[in-house]
Amino acid sequence: MSFKTTGFLAALFIALLGFLYFYEIRGGEGRKQAETEARKVLRIDDTEVVRLVVQREDTTVVAVREGDGWRILEPLKTGGDRANIESLLRTGKNLEKVQVVADEASLISGAVDPADFGLGKPEIAVVFEREGEQRDSLFFGDKSPTGSYVYLRVSGSPEILAVGAWRKSNFAKGLYDLRDKRVVLFDRDEVRKFEIARDGQDIVASKQGGDWRLEKPVADRGDSLVIRRLLSRLWTAQAKRFVTEEATDLAPYGLDDPWMRISIYEGEGLALKEVILGDGLRAGRIKRYYGKYVAKSPVFTVDSTFVKEMMKTPSELRYKKIFAFDSEGIDRVVLVYPDSTVDCRKDTSSQAWTTLEPRFHAASGKSVEDLIERVKELEAVRFAAETLVLPETYGLDAPAVQVKLWKAGQLAREVALGRKGEQVYARGDARPQVVEVGRSILERLTLELSPFIPDSVQTQVP
């Protein structure tokens, strides 16, 4: 075979590969997209829909776009659930037909009666309205005999289509589904202060810079992570059921004298947003509570899980790493037990740890460094007392262990731990509080010591 023939075949092969790529791959993608578009029932842009109507046998819901959100106009005026409404719009935009069950000719000739498919009086009608009163409507009828499909007609087309049966449930939205169900309306990023009042106890926290501080019942640093989670849970909380839209008397719900009041202060002007909780009610194994957003009229119910999460104790909202310190440069660790003492020191030049007490014992450098980190990361489980008045109450009259950490001859941190019954308590040198800590910490604040025989003793001749 000549060089020219070989080159020609190679060029032909490359051209063929290019053809296959553009036709089968690139072209295939285009054809697949075209086929998908051809199966779509509606040609709408969900972002252009300004009015939505969902009509069921029992109710008709009308929602209109309002700024970045939605508002319900019928059967009552209230905020709309933006996520649910826009999800329904996207479902309408992407709805695909499975097949054409009856074409225009068969319907015009009377060979097919729409009523036989449940389309004489459709169970669900959905209207998508754009600017200029441009409307597209969907009418859902019965399911197919196998239950796999549901019959559908579209405005502007006489055909009867079949779509997946589950699609019908996507559009079977009532007032509860499409209305705003949030328990209290506020902007998480704008919260400057909040109060939770219950059972005669007030918890007050305010934001200072990027951190949170408790004001009541004690003045202390707040656990910003826990507080942010609390506010996020409150922000996402939804009513489980709306009991009444206009409560003229709050007493039947225990809301005339609520047992919990949550107050949110928003923005520089500290705009007040409040939700109150009243009586509990049980339906089988489920317990719920009556609630009301003070600025609105409806009374709703919330679940017990939400209520439990709002019942944070002051201890849970306080900063818990109260023993934290700068561990860089710690060069001496002393552990004092009721019957012994461990004293380890670090050679700053070699970075090696030596055990001075007890004599003729060694602890690995890693175990000493790990112990320092465990003290640094020690967290309060509960704040037991603001000051130590009766040490014996917490087993601190005779501590189970005292940890003393030194840096260049200066005491960097001292923590005493006591045991009382099943509880372990701790108190540090930097703060007056007594806190309960995890029970396992006593086992973890130990060093494993290995005895050894000094070289001077080993070389002696008996």
N, C-alpha and C positions, 0 to 999 in steps of 0.2 A: 504494500500500500504506500502510495507516495506521500511525501510531506504535505503537499497541498490538500490531498484527500483527507488526511488525518486532521489537519487544521479546520477544514470545512465541517467535518463531523463534530469536532469539538465545539465549534461555533454554533452548529445546529442544536447540539445538546444543551448548551447554555441558554440559547433562545427558547428551547422547549421548557427548560426549568423556569425561566422568567415568565413564560406564558402560563404555566401551571400555577406559579405563585400568585400572579395577579388575577388569574381567572378563578382558580379553585379556592385560594385563601382570601386574598383581598376582595375579589369579586364575590366569593362565597359569603363573606361577612356582610357585604352590601345586600346580597339577595336574601340572606337570613333576616336582616333588619327590615327589608321591604315586606317579607312574608309576615313578620311580626306586626308591622303597621297595618297590613291588610286585614289581619284578624281582629284588630281593635274595633270595638263597638262604637266608641265616640271619638271625635276629633276635637278634643278640647285641651286648652292649656289651664291646668289647675290653678295657676297663679293669677289668672284673669277672671276667675269666678268671683262675683261680688255678692251673690245671693244664693242660698241653698234652701231647698224645700224638701223635707222628707215626710211623706204622707203615708200613714198606716191606718188600719181599720179603726184603731182606738184614738189616734191623735195625729195632729199635723204640727211639725216643728218648722219654723221659719227662722233662718239665721242670716245675718248680713255682715259683711266685712266692715270692720271699724278700726281704722289705723292699722296697727300690726296684729290686731286680734279680731275677734268675732263677738257679735252680740245676738242673743236670742230675742226675737220680737213676739213670737207666738209659740205656745199658748200663753206665755207670760213673758214679761220683760226681765231679762237677767243676762249676766255675762255668759259667753260661750266658751266651751272647752276647745281651745285652739288646736291642741294636738289631735284630738279625736275628729274634729271637723276637717282638718287638712289631710288627715289620713283617709277619710272618706272621699275627699276630692281626688287624691292620688289613685285610689282604688277605681274610681270612675274613669279616670284618664287611661288606666292600664287594663281595663276590663276587655277580655278577649272572648270572641265567640268560638264555640266548639264546632257547630255546624248550623246550616240553615234548615229548619224543620219544615217550614212552609214558605213558598215563594209568593211573589206578588200575584202571579196569574191564578194560583189556586185560591187565594183569598178573594180576589176580585170576582172569580167565577162562582164563589160560594161553595166550592168543594171542601173548603176548610173553614170551620167556625172558630174564631179566637176564643170563644167561651169554653170550648172543649179543652183549652190549655190553661184555663184559669185567668184568661186575659180579657174576659168580658167586663169584669170588675176586679182589676189587679189588687193583690194584697198590699203591695208596696209600690209607691211612685216616688221617684227622686227627680227633682228639677235643678239643673245647674244653669244659673243665669249670669250672663256677662253684661258689660256696659252696653247701653243701647237696647236693652231688653232682649238680647239674643239668648234663646233658651235651647237647651238640650235636655230631653227627659228620658228616663228609663222606667219601664213598667214590668214588674215581676209577677209571673203567674204561678202555676202549679209545678211540682216536681215531676220528672219523668217517671214512668212505671218502676224503673230500677232504683230511683232515688239518687242517681248520680248527677243528674242535670236539673236545671230549672229553666222554664220557658220565659222568654223575654221579648218585649217589643221596644223599639227605639223611635222617638219622635222623628217624623220626616221619612220613615221607612215603613212600608206595609209588611215586611217580612216578619216571620216568627223565628227567633233564634234559640239555640240551646247554649247555656253557659254552665260552668261548674256550680253544683247545688250550693256549695259553701259560700259562694259569692252573695247569695241572697241574704244570708245572715250578716254579711258585712254592711249591708245597707239597712237592715232592720233596726235602726237606731231611734230610740225614743228621747224624750226630754232629758231624762237623767244622763243618758250617754253623751248628749251634745251640750249640756250646760256646764258652766264652770262649777266644779265641785270642791274647790279649795276651801279649807277651813278658815284661813285668814290670809288676806292679800297684802303682801309686802315685798320689798326688794331686798334680798339677802345682803347685797353689797352695800346697802345704805343703812343697815341697822347700826345704831349707835348705843342702844341700851335696851335691856329687857328685864321684866319682872315676872316672877311666878309666885303667886300668892295662893296658899292652900293650907288648910288645917291650922290657921293661926300663925303660919310661918311664911316669911317673905324671903325670897331669894332675889337679889338685885345684882346685876352685872353691867358694866359699861365698857365700851371699847376705848382704849387709849393708845393712839397710834395704830399699830397693827396687832396689838395684843389686847386680851380681855382681862379685866380685874373684877373681883367680887367686891361689892359694897356692903351687902347684907347676906347672911347674918354675921359675917366676919369680913374684915377688910384684908384681902389677900390676893395674890396673883391667881388668875383663873387658868384652867386648862383649856387653852384656845382650841385645841383639836376637838375635845369633847363638846365645847360650846358651839363650835361651827357645825358639828354633826347634829346637835339638838336643833339649831335654827334651820338646817337643811330639812330635817324630818318635819318640822313645823311648816316649812314652806311647801313641801310636797304633800302634806296631809290632805286627805279628801273625805268628804262626807259620804257615809255609807247609804244613807237614805234621808230624803227631805220629808220631815213629818208634817210640817205646815209651812205655807209660804208667807203667812201674815199672822204672827202670834200676838194677840191682843192681851193675853194673860200668860205670863211666864211661870206662874206658880205650879201648874200641872207638870212641868218638866224640871222643877227644882232650880230654875234659872232666875227666880226672883231673889234668891240668896245663894248664888253659886258657890260650890265648895272649892273650885279652882278658877283663877283668873290669870290669863297669860297676856301680858302687855308688851308690845313692841314699839320702840321709839325710833323713828326713821328720819334720816337726813339731818342737816344742820338745824332745822327748825324743830326737830324731835316730834314729828307728826305721830300721833298715837294710833295704833291699830290693836284691837283687843278681841280675844275670844274667851268665852266663859263656858264652863262645864257644869252640868247639873246632875240629876238623878241617873242611876244606872238601871238598865233593864236587861233581862235575860230571856233569850229565845233558844231553848234547848241548852246546848253547851256553850253557846255564844253569848258573851256579855258585851253590851254597848252602852254608851252614855249619851244623854242629850247634850247638845252644844249649840252655840249661837255666836256668829261673828257680830259683834256689837253694832257695827255700822250698817248691817243689813237686817232685813225683816225675817227671813226664814229660820226655822228651828230644824236642826238636822241631828243625825246620830253619828258617832265616831266609834271605832272599835277599841277594845280594851288594850290592845297592843300599843296604839298611839298614846292612850292615857298613861300607860305604864312608862313609856319613854319620856313623857313630860314630867313624871314624878321623880326627877333627879334630886339627890340629896346634895347639900352643900359640899360634902366630901368629894362627891363624884365630879363636881364642877371646879374644884380647886386644883392647882398645879401640884402634882404628886411627886415629882423628883426633887424633893426638898433637901436631899443630901448631896446633890450634885456639886462638883468642884472641878477645878482644872487639874487633871491627873498627870499632866506633863511635868516631869522632873521629880516625881515622888521617889525618894531614896531611902525611906525607912518605913517598915510596916511592923506594928506591934499589936498582937492579939492577947488580950488579958482574959483568962478564964478563971472560974472560981478556984481551981486547983493548980493552975499552971500559966506560964507566959511564953509566947513565941515572939522573938525579936529578930527580924530580918533586915539587913542593910545592903545597900547597893554601892558597888565601887563605881564611882562616876567615870573613871578612866577606862575600865574594862567592861563596864555595864553588867557585871556579874553580881548575882545576889549571894550573900553569905548569911547563914543562920548563926547568930551569936547565942541565942538561947532558945531551946535547951542546947547544951553543949553536945558536940559530937553527933549532930543531926544536920541534915541538908534538905532543902526544899528546892524544887526546880524553879528556875527563873520564870518560866511560863506560868506556873501555878501561882506565883506571887503577883505577876502582872494581871492575871485573870481575876484574882481576888480584889485588886485595886479597882478594876472595871466593874465588878459586881457591887462594890460599895457605891461607886459613882452612879450606877444605873438603878440603885435601890429606890423603889416607889412605895408611896403610902397607899394602902388599900382603903383606909378609913382614918379620918382625923378623930382621935379618941378624946383629946383634951387640948385646950389652948395653952395651958401651962401645967407643969408637973407639981402637983400639990401633995399627993399621996403616992410616993414611988412604989409602995408595996402593992398598990392596986394593979400595977402593970408589970410586976416582977422586976422593977428597975431598982429596988433597994439592994438586990443582989443580982446584978446582971449576968445573963448566961454568957455573954461575951462583950468586951469593949474593944472596938477597933480604933487604932490611932495611926494616922497616916502623916508622915513628916516630909518636908521639903526644905533642904538646906538649913536644917536645925529649927525650922518653924513648923508648928502644928498646922497642917493644911485641912484636916478633917478628923473629927472624933465622933463616933457613933456608939451608943450603948443599946444593947438589945436584951429584953427580958421576956420571960415566958410566964404566962398566967393561965393555967388550964390548957385549953387548946389554942389559945391566941398567943401571938408573938408581937411585942410592941417595941418601938424604937424611938430614940430621941437623939438629936444631934447637937453639936456645939453651936451651930449657926442660927438655930431657931428654937423658940420655946415650946413648940407643940410636941405632943406625944401622939404617935400614929401607929395604927395597926399595919403590919407588913405580912407578906406571905409566910406561911409556916415553914416552908422548906429552906428559908434563908439561913437559918442557924446551921444547917448541914452544909450549906454552900460557902459560908464564911469560915472555912477551915483550910488548913494547909496540910497536905500529906507529907510527913517528915520521914526521912530514911536515915536510920542510925548508921554510923561508920566508925571505923577504928582509925585514929590518927596515925600518920606515918611514923611519928616518934615512938608510938607504942608498938607498931608492927615490927620495927627494926630492933627492938630490945631482945636480947638473948635470954631465955629462961635459965 
